Amino acid sequence: MEFQTADLCDAHENRVKVVSPMFRSYGGRGAFCGRITTLKVFEDNSLVRTALEGPGEGKVLVVDGGGSMRCALVGDQLALLGVKNQWAGVIVYGCIRDSKAIGTMELGLFALGTHPLKSIKKGAGDRDIAVTFGGVTFTPGHFIYADADGVVVSETSLL
């Protein structure tokens, strides 16, 4: 599905919320979109694995990692699960690792940066709750669009 976030903003100015520019694209798919599903975790990626092990059905996993820059929440193994289970993409308000390998995968992946250290695994966090960062609230079931120009969110599908 082809789109440009700039065009979506022009056509639907009153229907979209624009996320503050903070993300870098690491995945092999530079533009992606889908229904939002969310996680709220902190330096623990257990729930990220659980989510990506399930059917993605073209959805986008939005991970509120609290903006932590002290460890990675997604690596190549979890990204590969996302590809295999048909997730359109992952947006991490935090860090990833294995960026070179992830860059070859057919998955959209935006994050704040990279960090070589893996996270802890205690299973702590929340799933499918509204999370807020970058000046936008991400609500499960709403729609997200991401490309080289940025990330926009809408309550309804724009395509």
PyRosetta script that sets phi, psi and omega in degrees:
from pyrosetta import init, pose_from_sequence

init()
pose = pose_from_sequence("MEFQTADLCDAHENRVKVVSPMFRSYGGRGAFCGRITTLKVFEDNSLVRTALEGPGEGKVLVVDGGGSMRCALVGDQLALLGVKNQWAGVIVYGCIRDSKAIGTMELGLFALGTHPLKSIKKGAGDRDIAVTFGGVTFTPGHFIYADADGVVVSETSLL")
pose.set_psi(1, 120.7)
pose.set_omega(1, -176.7)
pose.set_phi(2, -95.7)
pose.set_psi(2, 137.4)
pose.set_omega(2, 177.2)
pose.set_phi(3, -161.7)
pose.set_psi(3, 165.1)
pose.set_omega(3, 170.7)
pose.set_phi(4, -131.8)
pose.set_psi(4, 131.3)
pose.set_omega(4, -178.4)
pose.set_phi(5, -60.9)
pose.set_psi(5, -33.5)
pose.set_omega(5, 178.2)
pose.set_phi(6, -61.6)
pose.set_psi(6, -42.7)
pose.set_omega(6, 178.6)
pose.set_phi(7, -66.2)
pose.set_psi(7, -38.7)
pose.set_omega(7, 178.1)
pose.set_phi(8, -63.1)
pose.set_psi(8, -40.5)
pose.set_omega(8, 177.8)
pose.set_phi(9, -64.2)
pose.set_psi(9, -40.8)
pose.set_omega(9, 179.3)
pose.set_phi(10, -64.9)
pose.set_psi(10, -43.2)
pose.set_omega(10, -175.0)
pose.set_phi(11, -79.9)
pose.set_psi(11, -24.7)
pose.set_omega(11, -173.3)
pose.set_phi(12, -133.7)
pose.set_psi(12, 41.9)
pose.set_omega(12, -173.6)
pose.set_phi(13, -50.1)
pose.set_psi(13, -38.9)
pose.set_omega(13, -177.3)
pose.set_phi(14, -85.8)
pose.set_psi(14, -5.2)
pose.set_omega(14, -176.5)
pose.set_phi(15, -108.6)
pose.set_psi(15, -7.3)
pose.set_omega(15, -176.0)
pose.set_phi(16, -115.2)
pose.set_psi(16, 151.7)
pose.set_omega(16, 170.7)
pose.set_phi(17, -115.4)
pose.set_psi(17, 133.2)
pose.set_omega(17, -177.2)
pose.set_phi(18, -102.2)
pose.set_psi(18, 126.7)
pose.set_omega(18, 179.1)
pose.set_phi(19, -75.6)
pose.set_psi(19, 137.9)
pose.set_omega(19, 176.9)
pose.set_phi(20, -53.9)
pose.set_psi(20, 139.9)
pose.set_omega(20, -179.5)
pose.set_phi(21, -67.5)
pose.set_psi(21, 115.7)
pose.set_omega(21, -179.2)
pose.set_phi(22, -151.9)
pose.set_psi(22, -12.3)
pose.set_omega(22, -171.7)
pose.set_phi(23, -98.7)
pose.set_psi(23, 151.7)
pose.set_omega(23, 168.7)
pose.set_phi(24, -112.4)
pose.set_psi(24, 147.9)
pose.set_omega(24, 177.7)
pose.set_phi(25, -90.3)
pose.set_psi(25, 127.1)
pose.set_omega(25, -179.7)
pose.set_phi(26, -118.3)
pose.set_psi(26, -19.6)
pose.set_omega(26, -176.2)
pose.set_phi(27, -79.3)
pose.set_psi(27, 166.7)
pose.set_omega(27, 178.2)
pose.set_phi(28, -74.1)
pose.set_psi(28, -15.1)
pose.set_omega(28, 177.0)
pose.set_phi(29, -104.1)
pose.set_psi(29, 110.3)
pose.set_omega(29, -174.2)
pose.set_phi(30, -76.4)
pose.set_psi(30, -23.8)
pose.set_omega(30, 178.4)
pose.set_phi(31, -129.8)
pose.set_psi(31, 136.5)
pose.set_omega(31, -179.3)
pose.set_phi(32, -155.5)
pose.set_psi(32, 158.4)
pose.set_omega(32, 179.2)
pose.set_phi(33, -155.6)
pose.set_psi(33, 163.7)
pose.set_omega(33, 177.5)
pose.set_phi(34, 164.9)
pose.set_psi(34, 179.6)
pose.set_omega(34, 174.3)
pose.set_phi(35, -68.5)
pose.set_psi(35, 146.1)
pose.set_omega(35, -178.3)
pose.set_phi(36, -86.8)
pose.set_psi(36, 135.3)
pose.set_omega(36, 161.9)
pose.set_phi(37, -126.9)
pose.set_psi(37, 146.3)
pose.set_omega(37, -170.4)
pose.set_phi(38, -125.3)
pose.set_psi(38, 157.9)
pose.set_omega(38, 169.7)
pose.set_phi(39, -137.0)
pose.set_psi(39, 144.7)
pose.set_omega(39, 171.0)
pose.set_phi(40, -123.2)
pose.set_psi(40, 112.2)
pose.set_omega(40, -177.0)
pose.set_phi(41, -137.3)
pose.set_psi(41, 167.5)
pose.set_omega(41, 173.8)
pose.set_phi(42, -142.8)
pose.set_psi(42, 108.4)
pose.set_omega(42, 177.2)
pose.set_phi(43, 56.1)
pose.set_psi(43, 27.7)
pose.set_omega(43, 179.2)
pose.set_phi(44, -141.9)
pose.set_psi(44, 116.2)
pose.set_omega(44, -176.1)
pose.set_phi(45, -103.4)
pose.set_psi(45, 16.3)
pose.set_omega(45, -179.8)
pose.set_phi(46, -56.9)
pose.set_psi(46, -45.3)
pose.set_omega(46, -179.0)
pose.set_phi(47, -71.1)
pose.set_psi(47, -25.6)
pose.set_omega(47, 176.1)
pose.set_phi(48, -64.2)
pose.set_psi(48, -45.7)
pose.set_omega(48, 177.4)
pose.set_phi(49, -59.9)
pose.set_psi(49, -48.2)
pose.set_omega(49, -179.1)
pose.set_phi(50, -57.7)
pose.set_psi(50, -43.9)
pose.set_omega(50, -179.8)
pose.set_phi(51, -64.5)
pose.set_psi(51, -47.5)
pose.set_omega(51, -176.2)
pose.set_phi(52, -72.4)
pose.set_psi(52, -17.6)
pose.set_omega(52, 174.1)
pose.set_phi(53, -73.7)
pose.set_psi(53, -20.6)
pose.set_omega(53, -179.4)
pose.set_phi(54, -88.1)
pose.set_psi(54, 168.6)
pose.set_omega(54, -179.4)
pose.set_phi(55, -65.1)
pose.set_psi(55, 126.9)
pose.set_omega(55, -179.4)
pose.set_phi(56, -83.2)
pose.set_psi(56, -33.7)
pose.set_omega(56, 177.8)
pose.set_phi(57, 50.7)
pose.set_psi(57, 36.2)
pose.set_omega(57, 178.9)
pose.set_phi(58, 76.7)
pose.set_psi(58, 12.7)
pose.set_omega(58, 179.8)
pose.set_phi(59, -81.6)
pose.set_psi(59, 169.8)
pose.set_omega(59, 175.3)
pose.set_phi(60, -118.2)
pose.set_psi(60, 124.9)
pose.set_omega(60, 177.5)
pose.set_phi(61, -87.9)
pose.set_psi(61, 118.9)
pose.set_omega(61, 177.5)
pose.set_phi(62, -103.2)
pose.set_psi(62, 116.5)
pose.set_omega(62, -175.9)
pose.set_phi(63, -108.5)
pose.set_psi(63, 111.3)
pose.set_omega(63, 174.4)
pose.set_phi(64, -87.3)
pose.set_psi(64, 97.5)
pose.set_omega(64, 179.3)
pose.set_phi(65, -94.7)
pose.set_psi(65, 18.6)
pose.set_omega(65, 178.1)
pose.set_phi(66, 69.9)
pose.set_psi(66, 10.2)
pose.set_omega(66, -179.4)
pose.set_phi(67, 73.3)
pose.set_psi(67, 13.1)
pose.set_omega(67, -177.9)
pose.set_phi(68, -62.0)
pose.set_psi(68, 135.3)
pose.set_omega(68, 177.1)
pose.set_phi(69, -112.6)
pose.set_psi(69, 22.7)
pose.set_omega(69, -174.7)
pose.set_phi(70, -102.6)
pose.set_psi(70, -7.4)
pose.set_omega(70, 176.9)
pose.set_phi(71, -167.3)
pose.set_psi(71, 169.9)
pose.set_omega(71, -179.1)
pose.set_phi(72, -96.8)
pose.set_psi(72, 142.3)
pose.set_omega(72, 177.4)
pose.set_phi(73, -102.4)
pose.set_psi(73, -17.6)
pose.set_omega(73, 177.4)
pose.set_phi(74, -136.8)
pose.set_psi(74, 135.1)
pose.set_omega(74, 173.7)
pose.set_phi(75, -127.4)
pose.set_psi(75, -171.7)
pose.set_omega(75, -175.4)
pose.set_phi(76, -63.1)
pose.set_psi(76, -35.0)
pose.set_omega(76, -179.9)
pose.set_phi(77, -66.1)
pose.set_psi(77, -42.2)
pose.set_omega(77, 178.5)
pose.set_phi(78, -71.2)
pose.set_psi(78, -37.4)
pose.set_omega(78, 176.9)
pose.set_phi(79, -62.8)
pose.set_psi(79, -39.8)
pose.set_omega(79, 178.3)
pose.set_phi(80, -63.5)
pose.set_psi(80, -37.4)
pose.set_omega(80, 173.6)
pose.set_phi(81, -59.8)
pose.set_psi(81, -41.6)
pose.set_omega(81, 178.4)
pose.set_phi(82, -60.4)
pose.set_psi(82, -41.3)
pose.set_omega(82, 178.3)
pose.set_phi(83, -65.0)
pose.set_psi(83, -50.4)
pose.set_omega(83, -176.4)
pose.set_phi(84, -61.5)
pose.set_psi(84, -32.2)
pose.set_omega(84, -175.8)
pose.set_phi(85, -101.5)
pose.set_psi(85, 16.0)
pose.set_omega(85, 170.1)
pose.set_phi(86, 63.1)
pose.set_psi(86, 42.4)
pose.set_omega(86, 169.5)
pose.set_phi(87, -81.4)
pose.set_psi(87, 139.2)
pose.set_omega(87, 177.5)
pose.set_phi(88, -73.3)
pose.set_psi(88, -36.8)
pose.set_omega(88, -177.9)
pose.set_phi(89, -175.2)
pose.set_psi(89, 174.5)
pose.set_omega(89, 179.0)
pose.set_phi(90, -137.5)
pose.set_psi(90, 134.5)
pose.set_omega(90, 173.7)
pose.set_phi(91, -118.9)
pose.set_psi(91, 122.2)
pose.set_omega(91, -174.6)
pose.set_phi(92, -115.3)
pose.set_psi(92, 116.2)
pose.set_omega(92, 171.9)
pose.set_phi(93, -84.7)
pose.set_psi(93, 72.8)
pose.set_omega(93, -174.2)
pose.set_phi(94, 167.9)
pose.set_psi(94, -154.2)
pose.set_omega(94, -174.5)
pose.set_phi(95, -112.5)
pose.set_psi(95, 161.0)
pose.set_omega(95, 171.5)
pose.set_phi(96, -125.0)
pose.set_psi(96, 173.7)
pose.set_omega(96, 171.8)
pose.set_phi(97, -139.0)
pose.set_psi(97, 177.6)
pose.set_omega(97, -176.6)
pose.set_phi(98, 59.6)
pose.set_psi(98, 39.7)
pose.set_omega(98, -173.6)
pose.set_phi(99, -62.6)
pose.set_psi(99, -33.0)
pose.set_omega(99, 179.9)
pose.set_phi(100, -63.6)
pose.set_psi(100, -47.4)
pose.set_omega(100, 179.2)
pose.set_phi(101, -65.7)
pose.set_psi(101, -42.0)
pose.set_omega(101, -179.3)
pose.set_phi(102, -62.4)
pose.set_psi(102, -33.4)
pose.set_omega(102, 179.4)
pose.set_phi(103, -63.9)
pose.set_psi(103, -15.1)
pose.set_omega(103, 178.8)
pose.set_phi(104, -97.0)
pose.set_psi(104, -3.0)
pose.set_omega(104, -174.4)
pose.set_phi(105, -94.5)
pose.set_psi(105, 147.4)
pose.set_omega(105, 179.2)
pose.set_phi(106, -81.7)
pose.set_psi(106, 69.2)
pose.set_omega(106, -179.0)
pose.set_phi(107, -149.7)
pose.set_psi(107, 136.0)
pose.set_omega(107, 171.2)
pose.set_phi(108, -79.5)
pose.set_psi(108, 132.9)
pose.set_omega(108, 178.8)
pose.set_phi(109, -146.8)
pose.set_psi(109, 113.6)
pose.set_omega(109, 175.9)
pose.set_phi(110, -111.0)
pose.set_psi(110, 141.0)
pose.set_omega(110, 177.0)
pose.set_phi(111, -152.3)
pose.set_psi(111, 169.2)
pose.set_omega(111, 178.7)
pose.set_phi(112, -72.5)
pose.set_psi(112, -33.5)
pose.set_omega(112, -177.4)
pose.set_phi(113, -178.7)
pose.set_psi(113, -167.6)
pose.set_omega(113, 179.0)
pose.set_phi(114, -118.3)
pose.set_psi(114, 156.1)
pose.set_omega(114, 176.7)
pose.set_phi(115, -155.1)
pose.set_psi(115, 132.5)
pose.set_omega(115, -175.8)
pose.set_phi(116, -75.3)
pose.set_psi(116, -16.5)
pose.set_omega(116, -175.7)
pose.set_phi(117, -81.9)
pose.set_psi(117, 133.8)
pose.set_omega(117, 176.9)
pose.set_phi(118, -77.4)
pose.set_psi(118, 162.7)
pose.set_omega(118, -179.2)
pose.set_phi(119, -84.7)
pose.set_psi(119, 172.6)
pose.set_omega(119, 171.7)
pose.set_phi(120, -77.7)
pose.set_psi(120, 169.7)
pose.set_omega(120, -178.8)
pose.set_phi(121, -138.4)
pose.set_psi(121, 84.8)
pose.set_omega(121, 178.8)
pose.set_phi(122, -113.6)
pose.set_psi(122, -7.9)
pose.set_omega(122, 179.7)
pose.set_phi(123, 80.4)
pose.set_psi(123, 17.8)
pose.set_omega(123, -177.4)
pose.set_phi(124, -85.9)
pose.set_psi(124, 144.1)
pose.set_omega(124, 174.9)
pose.set_phi(125, 140.2)
pose.set_psi(125, -178.1)
pose.set_omega(125, -179.1)
pose.set_phi(126, -127.8)
pose.set_psi(126, 149.6)
pose.set_omega(126, 179.7)
pose.set_phi(127, -122.2)
pose.set_psi(127, 143.4)
pose.set_omega(127, 175.6)
pose.set_phi(128, 54.8)
pose.set_psi(128, 49.6)
pose.set_omega(128, 170.4)
pose.set_phi(129, -120.9)
pose.set_psi(129, 157.3)
pose.set_omega(129, 175.3)
pose.set_phi(130, -66.8)
pose.set_psi(130, 132.7)
pose.set_omega(130, 177.0)
pose.set_phi(131, -126.0)
pose.set_psi(131, 150.1)
pose.set_omega(131, -176.5)
pose.set_phi(132, -129.6)
pose.set_psi(132, 128.8)
pose.set_omega(132, 170.3)
pose.set_phi(133, -162.8)
pose.set_psi(133, 161.2)
pose.set_omega(133, -179.7)
pose.set_phi(134, 62.3)
pose.set_psi(134, 23.8)
pose.set_omega(134, 178.2)
pose.set_phi(135, 78.8)
pose.set_psi(135, 9.6)
pose.set_omega(135, -176.9)
pose.set_phi(136, -133.6)
pose.set_psi(136, 143.6)
pose.set_omega(136, 172.1)
pose.set_phi(137, -96.6)
pose.set_psi(137, 129.0)
pose.set_omega(137, 179.5)
pose.set_phi(138, -101.5)
pose.set_psi(138, 113.9)
pose.set_omega(138, -176.0)
pose.set_phi(139, -108.6)
pose.set_psi(139, 128.3)
pose.set_omega(139, 178.0)
pose.set_phi(140, -53.9)
pose.set_psi(140, 134.6)
pose.set_omega(140, -179.5)
pose.set_phi(141, 95.4)
pose.set_psi(141, -19.7)
pose.set_omega(141, 174.0)
pose.set_phi(142, -75.9)
pose.set_psi(142, -179.3)
pose.set_omega(142, -174.6)
pose.set_phi(143, -117.0)
pose.set_psi(143, 145.3)
pose.set_omega(143, -179.5)
pose.set_phi(144, -129.5)
pose.set_psi(144, 143.8)
pose.set_omega(144, -179.4)
pose.set_phi(145, -132.5)
pose.set_psi(145, 129.6)
pose.set_omega(145, -177.5)
pose.set_phi(146, -136.5)
pose.set_psi(146, 135.5)
pose.set_omega(146, 174.6)
pose.set_phi(147, -153.9)
pose.set_psi(147, -168.7)
pose.set_omega(147, -176.3)
pose.set_phi(148, -61.1)
pose.set_psi(148, -21.6)
pose.set_omega(148, -179.4)
pose.set_phi(149, -89.5)
pose.set_psi(149, -16.7)
pose.set_omega(149, 178.5)
pose.set_phi(150, 148.2)
pose.set_psi(150, -163.4)
pose.set_omega(150, -175.6)
pose.set_phi(151, -128.4)
pose.set_psi(151, 128.9)
pose.set_omega(151, 176.6)
pose.set_phi(152, -128.3)
pose.set_psi(152, 151.9)
pose.set_omega(152, -176.7)
pose.set_phi(153, -127.7)
pose.set_psi(153, 142.7)
pose.set_omega(153, 177.9)
pose.set_phi(154, -141.5)
pose.set_psi(154, 148.4)
pose.set_omega(154, 177.4)
pose.set_phi(155, -66.5)
pose.set_psi(155, -30.2)
pose.set_omega(155, -177.1)
pose.set_phi(156, -125.6)
pose.set_psi(156, 163.9)
pose.set_omega(156, 178.8)
pose.set_phi(157, -65.1)
pose.set_psi(157, 139.0)
pose.set_omega(157, 178.8)
pose.set_phi(158, -104.8)
pose.set_psi(158, -2.1)
pose.set_omega(158, -176.6)
pose.set_phi(159, -117.5)
pose.dump_pdb("model.pdb")
